[in-house]
Amino acid sequence: MSMTAPRLLLCATLLSLAGCSSGLPAIDPYTTFNLARTVSFPIPISESAGVDATVAVTGLIDSVNDYMKNHTHTDQLKTSQVTLINLTSSDPAYSLDHFGYARLLIGNDLVGADSTLFGTTDTLTTTRKDVTADLRGTSYPATLQFKLTSAPTTPITITATMTVIHTAWDTLVNH
């Protein structure tokens, strides 16, 4: 099959235009990575059923292992969104069924909530709120808001394991 003159001219034009581009596309200066965050909330036996309650703790951030190994720094975070939250009860005899509701906050921002929890581990519905401002340091405030349907007979701990997706300026690309 031979190429006709118009087809040959079209191919030559397209090839010359392709060769005249301004170079390769720019490298995306951002990196996206997931980190696991875990905070534990102690629930005392004195916690009453049917009453709104709050437990506040401080979560820790190992910025060297968490951010630097992902080629960025805390001050270069662009976005931080909690995309998964699992709550786990430390006592299998006191499951999450005893919670009328649970809400998790980072700083003042609601990041997850649910009113139908079951078993010893369950997942909160996330809001995907950007909590970058609270995750820039070496620690962050976390709060569990809840209402118990029955009080625990022994102290328990509710552990929140979160997946946080970060977008940050990549120092390897931008040095």
N, C-alpha and C positions, 0 to 999 in steps of 0.2 A: 504494500500500500504506500503510494507516494504522497507527499505533502503538497498541497496546492500552494500557489504563491501567497494568497491571502492568509492561509493558516500559518505558513512559515513566517510571514511578517508579524502576525499576532503573537506567535511564540517568541520571536526575537524581541518584540516590544516588552512583553511580560517579563522575560528574563533580564532585560536591561533595567527595567524598573525595580525588580527584586534586588538587583545588585546595587542600586542607588539608595537603598534604605539608609537611615541614619545610624545604623548599627543594631546591636541586639537590644531587646527590651531591657529596661532598667530592672535591677534585682530588687525584689521586695525588701524594704529595710526592716520589716517586722518579722518576729518569730512568734509562733503560737505553740503553747505547751500546756499539758495538764499536770496538776499537782494534787496530791491527796492531803487533806487537812483533817485532823482528828481533835475533837474537844470532848471532855467528859464532864457531865453535870451530876453532882451528888444530890440524891433525893433523900432527905432524912425521914425517919419514921414519924416525925412530928408534923409532916405535911398532911393537911386535912383534905378530905375528899369534898368535891363540889365547890371548891374555892379556886379562883384564878391565882396562879402562882408564877414566880419568876426566879430563875437561878442564873446568875451571871458569872462567867469565868473568863480567863484570858487564854487565848490560843497562842502558841509559839510558832515563830517562823525562823528556820535556819537558812538565812539568806545566802550563805555560801553554797550550801548543797542545793537549795531550791532554785535560786535565780542564776547564780554564776555558772552553774553547770549547763544552764540553758542559754549562756552567752548574753546575759543581760544583768541589770541591777534593779534594785527596788525603785529607784527614782526614774527608771525608764519604762515602768509598766504603763501601758496604754489602757487596757481594759482587764478586768478580773470578774468573771461570772461563775457563780456556783451552779453547776449543771446537774448534780446528783447529791442527794443527802440520804444516808441510811442511818436510822436510829436503832440502837441495840440496847436491850436491858441486860444488866449484869446478872439478874436472877431469873432463871427460866420459870420459876414459880410465880414471878410477878411480871407478866408479859405486858406488852404495849396495849393490850386490850383494856387495861385499867386507866387509860388516858382518854378523856373526853375529847381533847384536841391537843395538838402540839404545834408550836411555831418556833422557828429558829431565826435569830437576827444576828447579823454581823454589824457592829456599830449600831446605828439606829435603823438600818435597812433590813426589812423582812426579806429573807432569802428562801424560806421554805415553810410550808404549813400543810396540815392535814387534820381531818376530824374523824377519820376511820382508820385506826391503826390496829394491826393484828399481829400476834405471835411475838417472839422475842426480837425479831428484826423486821423493820418495815421501812418504806421509802416515803419521804415527804415530797410533795409537789413543789418544784422550784419556781422562783419568780424571774430568774436570770438577771436580777438587778446588778448593776455594775458597782462593785464594792472595792474598787482600786484604792481609794483614799485610805481605807482601813487596813489594807494589806501591804502597805509600803514600808512598814517598820519591821521590827523584830518580834512584834506581838500584835494581837488584834483582840478586840472585845467581842465575845460571843454570849448570847443570851438565849436561854430556852424558856419560853412561856408555855404554860400548860394548865390543864385542869384534870385532876384525878377523879375517877369514878369510885375508887376505893383506896384507902390509905395503905401503904406498904407496912408489913409487920416487921421487916428488917430494912436497914438502910440499903438503898440500891444506887446504882450509877447508870445513867443513860449516856451512851457514847454516840456522838454524831460524827460519822465519817463522811466527808464531803469530797467531791471532785470539783476542782476549780480550774477553769480554762482561762489562761492568761495570754494576752497579746502584749508584746513589748518590743522596744527598739532593740534590734540585734546588734550587739557590739562587734561581732565578727564581720558583718557586712558594712558597718558604719564606723570604721576606725580611721 
